[in-house]
Amino acid sequence: MTGMDVSPPRAPGTSGPADPDIGPDAGPDIRPDIGPDIGRAPSGTQVELRYGSQSVTVVEVGGGLRCYTAGGRALLDGYQVGERCTDARGQILAPWPNRLRDGSYAAGGQHYQLPLTEPARRNAIHGLVRWARWSVAEQREDRAALTYSIPPQSGWPFTLDLRVDYELGPAGLAVTTTGRNAGPQPCPYGVGSHPYIIAGAMTIDGLRLRAPGARRLLTDDRGIPAGDDPVTGTEYDFRAGVTIGSAALDTGYRDLERDEDGLAWVVLADDSSGEATGVWLDQSYPFLMLFTGDSLPDPARRRRALGVEPMTCAPNALQTEDGLAILQPGDSLVSRWGITPTPPRPRA
């Protein structure tokens, strides 16, 4: 994909994102609501948003989502203010999501080597911004914007400006991510997010999952894609809505089925209580990972929530360029996804 400013359709249930341009907000200067004095929280400043009965907290460290409740119900398996984020919960994955084999890639005729942040598999994983301190560029009662600029560094010679807009509305939370090449050379770019959603039950085994992937990514023992297969007739097909049961997923999907608005939906539902949590992805996200958490280090976290990872490119895209954006100097890519406590019912 060549670089361009891409503006997908407006998210459901919002009044539209903030200006996606990186830089100061044109609206009134409103100081962040950082909540109570918590000292040196591992996740830094706590940015609290509210709309009606909904409440979201985003954090300075990593710029991600720590918690989201609606009507007193938690929609995310997040983490406490005094805890360090583990298992990438709610984090932003940029400038590449998922894994990069051997941490190496080529760009502009040059070879680059990144740190191996998944050393057991000899991969670089989930980008460069998960532990960075982001700046709060805008804050209102129901929305906030966080920014961070990735500087040139060992293995990454590019300057990439990032802005993430979080906005609560009648139908839930919309997340708009803008990546802009602020350097003098073409910049490879991909982004993802890593929320873990829940729907009331203590485990996900008895919940019904509806997910849009028509093809699943086949991977080697290092989690690197090695092709893809149709899901029709397999245990990986959740398009019609299936109880998760004992299914163990750490599975990537492509060819996502979409509704008339161009959105792909993941819905986790508890049929006994009627509670449901939905995640939507706009067309800038053609890839999706689903993770049932069976391999998490903490046994208490396993199968407690479903990891849903929207991705603008495939795993290992810095090598394969599968879905990878190449941003020319000054160009941007805008991508949108969101979470709702009131997902749409499947069409009859």
C-alpha positions as CSV (number, residue, x, y, z in Angstrom):
1,M,0.0,0.0,0.0
2,T,1.4,3.4,-0.9
3,G,1.2,6.3,1.5
4,M,-1.9,8.5,1.4
5,D,-4.3,10.2,3.8
6,V,-7.1,7.6,4.3
7,S,-10.3,8.6,6.0
8,P,-12.7,5.7,6.5
9,P,-16.4,6.0,7.2
10,R,-17.5,7.6,10.5
11,A,-17.7,5.2,13.5
12,P,-21.1,4.2,14.7
13,G,-22.5,6.0,17.7
14,T,-20.1,9.0,17.7
15,S,-20.2,12.5,16.5
16,G,-17.1,11.9,14.4
17,P,-13.4,11.8,15.4
18,A,-11.3,14.8,16.3
19,D,-9.2,16.4,13.6
20,P,-6.9,13.5,12.6
21,D,-3.9,15.8,11.9
22,I,-1.1,15.4,14.3
23,G,-0.6,18.6,16.3
24,P,-2.4,20.9,18.7
25,D,-6.2,20.7,19.0
26,A,-8.0,23.7,17.5
27,G,-10.7,23.6,20.2
28,P,-10.7,25.1,23.7
29,D,-7.8,24.1,26.0
30,I,-9.3,21.9,28.7
31,R,-7.0,20.4,31.3
32,P,-7.0,16.6,31.6
33,D,-9.0,14.9,34.3
34,I,-6.3,12.7,35.7
35,G,-8.3,11.4,38.6
36,P,-7.1,11.1,42.2
37,D,-3.5,11.6,43.2
38,I,-2.1,8.1,42.8
39,G,1.6,8.8,43.1
40,R,3.7,7.1,40.6
41,A,1.3,4.6,39.0
42,P,3.1,2.1,36.7
43,S,0.9,3.3,33.8
44,G,1.4,7.0,34.5
45,T,-1.2,9.6,34.2
46,Q,-4.8,8.3,34.3
47,V,-7.1,10.0,31.7
48,E,-10.7,9.5,32.6
49,L,-13.6,9.9,30.1
50,R,-17.3,9.7,30.8
51,Y,-20.5,9.6,28.8
52,G,-23.8,8.8,30.6
53,S,-23.2,5.5,32.5
54,Q,-20.0,4.8,30.5
55,S,-16.5,5.3,31.9
56,V,-13.1,4.8,30.2
57,T,-9.6,5.2,31.5
58,V,-6.7,5.6,29.1
59,V,-3.1,5.8,30.3
60,E,0.0,7.8,29.7
61,V,2.4,4.8,29.5
62,G,1.7,3.1,26.1
63,G,-1.3,5.4,25.4
64,G,-3.7,2.5,25.7
65,L,-7.0,1.4,27.4
66,R,-6.8,0.4,31.0
67,C,-10.5,-0.1,31.7
68,Y,-14.0,0.5,30.3
69,T,-17.4,0.1,32.1
70,A,-20.9,0.7,30.9
71,G,-23.9,0.7,33.2
72,G,-21.8,-0.7,36.0
73,R,-20.6,-3.6,33.8
74,A,-17.0,-4.1,32.9
75,L,-16.4,-4.6,29.2
76,L,-12.6,-5.2,29.4
77,D,-10.4,-7.5,31.4
78,G,-8.0,-4.6,32.2
79,Y,-5.8,-3.9,35.2
80,Q,-5.7,-1.9,38.4
81,V,-4.3,1.5,38.7
82,G,-1.5,0.2,40.9
83,E,-0.6,-2.6,38.5
84,R,1.8,-2.7,35.6
85,C,0.1,-3.6,32.3
86,T,0.8,-7.3,31.4
87,D,0.0,-9.4,28.4
88,A,-0.3,-6.2,26.2
89,R,-3.8,-5.4,27.8
90,G,-5.3,-2.5,25.9
91,Q,-2.0,-1.5,24.4
92,I,-1.3,0.2,21.1
93,L,0.9,-1.9,18.7
94,A,2.9,0.4,16.4
95,P,4.7,0.8,14.0
96,W,4.0,-2.9,13.5
97,P,1.5,-5.3,15.2
98,N,2.2,-8.9,16.2
99,R,5.4,-10.6,15.3
100,L,8.5,-9.8,13.1
101,R,10.6,-12.9,12.4
102,D,14.2,-12.5,13.7
103,G,13.4,-8.8,14.3
104,S,14.9,-8.0,10.9
105,Y,13.6,-6.3,7.8
106,A,14.7,-4.3,4.8
107,A,13.5,-0.8,3.7
108,G,14.9,1.6,1.1
109,G,17.6,-0.9,0.1
110,Q,18.9,-1.1,3.7
111,H,18.8,-3.9,6.2
112,Y,17.7,-3.2,9.8
113,Q,17.8,-5.2,13.0
114,L,15.3,-4.5,15.9
115,P,15.6,-5.9,19.5
116,L,14.2,-9.3,20.0
117,T,11.4,-8.6,22.4
118,E,10.0,-12.2,22.2
119,P,13.4,-13.9,22.7
120,A,12.1,-17.4,23.2
121,R,10.8,-17.3,19.6
122,R,13.5,-14.9,18.3
123,N,10.9,-12.4,17.2
124,A,10.4,-8.6,17.7
125,I,6.8,-8.2,18.9
126,H,4.1,-5.5,19.0
127,G,6.1,-2.4,18.0
128,L,8.0,0.3,19.8
129,V,5.5,2.3,21.8
130,R,4.1,0.0,24.4
131,W,6.2,1.5,27.2
132,A,6.6,5.0,25.9
133,R,5.1,8.0,27.8
134,W,2.5,9.6,25.6
135,S,1.3,13.2,25.8
136,V,-2.3,14.2,26.5
137,A,-2.9,16.6,23.5
138,E,-6.6,17.1,24.2
139,Q,-9.1,16.3,26.9
140,R,-12.8,16.9,27.2
141,E,-15.4,15.0,29.3
142,D,-16.1,12.4,26.7
143,R,-13.0,12.4,24.6
144,A,-9.2,12.6,24.7
145,A,-6.3,12.6,22.3
146,L,-2.8,11.2,23.1
147,T,0.2,11.7,20.9
148,Y,3.7,10.3,20.7
149,S,6.5,10.7,18.1
150,I,8.7,7.7,17.4
151,P,12.2,9.0,16.8
152,P,14.9,7.4,14.7
153,Q,16.7,4.8,16.7
154,S,18.6,1.5,16.4
155,G,16.8,-0.6,13.9
156,W,14.2,2.1,13.1
157,P,15.6,5.1,11.0
158,F,12.2,6.8,10.6
159,T,10.3,9.6,12.3
160,L,6.6,8.6,12.8
161,D,4.1,10.8,14.6
162,L,1.2,9.0,16.2
163,R,-2.1,10.3,17.6
164,V,-4.9,8.2,19.2
165,D,-8.3,9.8,19.7
166,Y,-10.6,8.1,22.2
167,E,-14.3,9.2,22.1
168,L,-17.3,7.9,24.0
169,G,-20.8,8.2,22.4
170,P,-24.3,6.7,22.7
171,A,-23.1,3.4,21.2
172,G,-19.8,3.1,23.0
173,L,-16.1,3.9,22.5
174,A,-14.5,4.8,19.2
175,V,-10.7,4.7,18.8
176,T,-9.1,6.6,15.9
177,T,-5.4,6.2,15.3
178,T,-3.4,8.4,12.9
179,G,0.1,7.6,11.8
180,R,2.0,10.4,9.9
181,N,5.4,10.2,8.4
182,A,7.2,13.2,9.8
183,G,10.6,12.2,8.3
184,P,12.3,12.8,4.9
185,Q,12.1,9.2,3.6
186,P,9.3,6.6,2.9
187,C,8.2,5.0,6.2
188,P,6.7,1.5,6.6
189,Y,3.8,1.5,8.9
190,G,1.3,-0.9,10.5
191,V,-0.8,-0.5,13.7
192,G,-2.9,-2.7,16.0
193,S,-4.6,-2.7,19.4
194,H,-4.9,-5.3,22.0
195,P,-8.1,-5.2,24.2
196,Y,-9.3,-8.2,26.1
197,I,-13.1,-8.2,26.1
198,I,-15.5,-9.9,28.6
199,A,-19.2,-10.4,28.8
200,G,-20.1,-11.1,32.4
201,A,-19.1,-14.7,32.9
202,M,-16.0,-15.8,34.9
203,T,-14.6,-17.6,31.9
204,I,-15.2,-17.4,28.1
205,D,-15.9,-21.1,27.7
206,G,-19.7,-20.8,27.9
207,L,-19.9,-17.6,25.8
208,R,-21.0,-17.4,22.2
209,L,-18.5,-15.9,19.8
210,R,-19.4,-14.3,16.5
211,A,-16.3,-13.3,14.5
212,P,-15.9,-12.2,10.8
213,G,-12.9,-14.1,9.5
214,A,-13.4,-16.2,6.4
215,R,-9.7,-17.3,6.2
216,R,-7.3,-18.1,9.0
217,L,-3.6,-17.5,9.0
218,L,-1.5,-20.7,9.2
219,T,1.6,-20.2,11.3
220,D,4.8,-21.9,12.1
221,D,6.0,-22.7,15.7
222,R,7.3,-19.1,16.0
223,G,3.8,-17.6,15.3
224,I,4.9,-16.4,11.8
225,P,2.3,-16.8,9.0
226,A,3.0,-19.6,6.5
227,G,-0.1,-19.3,4.3
228,D,-3.9,-19.2,5.0
229,D,-6.9,-21.5,4.6
230,P,-10.7,-21.0,4.4
231,V,-12.4,-21.6,7.7
232,T,-15.6,-23.1,6.3
233,G,-16.3,-26.4,7.9
234,T,-13.6,-26.1,10.5
235,E,-13.4,-25.3,14.2
236,Y,-12.1,-21.8,13.4
237,D,-15.3,-20.7,11.8
238,F,-17.2,-18.3,14.1
239,R,-19.1,-16.3,11.5
240,A,-22.5,-17.7,12.5
241,G,-21.9,-17.5,16.2
242,V,-20.6,-20.5,18.1
243,T,-20.1,-21.3,21.8
244,I,-16.3,-21.1,22.4
245,G,-16.2,-24.3,24.6
246,S,-12.7,-25.7,24.7
247,A,-11.5,-24.0,21.5
248,A,-8.0,-22.6,22.0
249,L,-7.3,-19.6,19.8
250,D,-4.2,-17.7,19.1
251,T,-5.3,-17.3,15.5
252,G,-5.1,-14.6,12.8
253,Y,-7.8,-14.0,10.3
254,R,-8.2,-12.2,7.0
255,D,-11.0,-11.8,4.4
256,L,-13.2,-10.3,7.1
257,E,-17.0,-10.2,6.4
258,R,-18.5,-6.8,6.8
259,D,-21.9,-5.1,7.3
260,E,-23.5,-2.6,5.0
261,D,-21.4,0.2,6.7
262,G,-18.1,-1.6,5.9
263,L,-17.6,-2.7,9.5
264,A,-16.4,-6.1,10.6
265,W,-17.7,-7.2,14.0
266,V,-16.5,-9.5,16.8
267,V,-19.3,-10.1,19.4
268,L,-18.9,-12.0,22.7
269,A,-22.3,-12.8,24.2
270,D,-23.6,-14.5,27.4
271,D,-27.0,-15.9,26.2
272,S,-28.0,-16.7,29.8
273,S,-27.7,-13.1,31.0
274,G,-28.2,-11.2,27.7
275,E,-24.9,-9.4,28.2
276,A,-22.7,-8.8,25.2
277,T,-19.6,-6.9,24.2
278,G,-18.8,-6.0,20.6
279,V,-15.7,-4.8,18.8
280,W,-16.0,-3.2,15.3
281,L,-13.2,-2.6,12.8
282,D,-13.4,-0.3,9.8
283,Q,-11.9,-1.1,6.4
284,S,-8.4,0.0,7.3
285,Y,-8.2,-3.1,9.5
286,P,-8.2,-6.1,7.1
287,F,-6.6,-8.5,9.6
288,L,-7.7,-9.7,13.1
289,M,-6.2,-11.8,15.8
290,L,-8.3,-13.7,18.4
291,F,-6.7,-15.0,21.6
292,T,-8.3,-17.1,24.3
293,G,-5.3,-16.6,26.6
294,D,-4.4,-20.3,27.1
295,S,-0.6,-19.5,27.0
296,L,-0.7,-16.5,29.4
297,P,2.0,-16.7,32.2
298,D,-0.6,-16.2,35.0
299,P,-3.0,-19.1,35.1
300,A,-5.7,-16.9,36.7
301,R,-5.8,-14.8,33.5
302,R,-6.2,-17.7,31.1
303,R,-9.5,-18.0,29.3
304,R,-10.9,-15.2,31.4
305,A,-11.3,-12.8,28.4
306,L,-11.0,-12.8,24.7
307,G,-8.1,-10.9,23.2
308,V,-9.3,-9.1,20.0
309,E,-6.6,-7.5,18.0
310,P,-7.5,-5.3,15.0
311,M,-4.5,-5.1,12.7
312,T,-3.9,-2.9,9.6
313,C,-1.4,-5.4,8.3
314,A,-0.5,-9.1,8.7
315,P,2.0,-10.4,11.3
316,N,5.6,-10.2,9.9
317,A,4.5,-7.5,7.5
318,L,7.7,-5.6,7.7
319,Q,9.2,-8.6,5.9
320,T,6.4,-9.6,3.6
321,E,4.6,-6.2,3.1
322,D,1.3,-8.0,3.4
323,G,-1.0,-5.1,4.1
324,L,1.9,-2.8,5.1
325,A,1.5,0.9,4.4
326,I,4.4,2.8,3.0
327,L,3.9,6.4,4.0
328,Q,5.6,9.0,1.9
329,P,6.9,12.1,3.7
330,G,4.0,14.0,5.1
331,D,1.4,11.3,4.4
332,S,-0.9,9.8,7.0
333,L,-3.0,6.7,7.6
334,V,-6.2,6.9,9.6
335,S,-7.7,3.8,11.1
336,R,-10.8,3.3,13.4
337,W,-12.1,0.6,15.6
338,G,-14.3,0.6,18.7
339,I,-16.1,-1.3,21.5
340,T,-19.8,-1.3,22.3
341,P,-22.0,-2.7,25.1
342,T,-24.8,-2.9,22.6
343,P,-23.6,-4.8,19.5
344,P,-26.0,-5.4,16.6
345,R,-27.8,-8.7,16.4
346,P,-26.9,-11.0,13.6
347,R,-28.9,-10.7,10.4
348,A,-31.6,-13.4,10.0
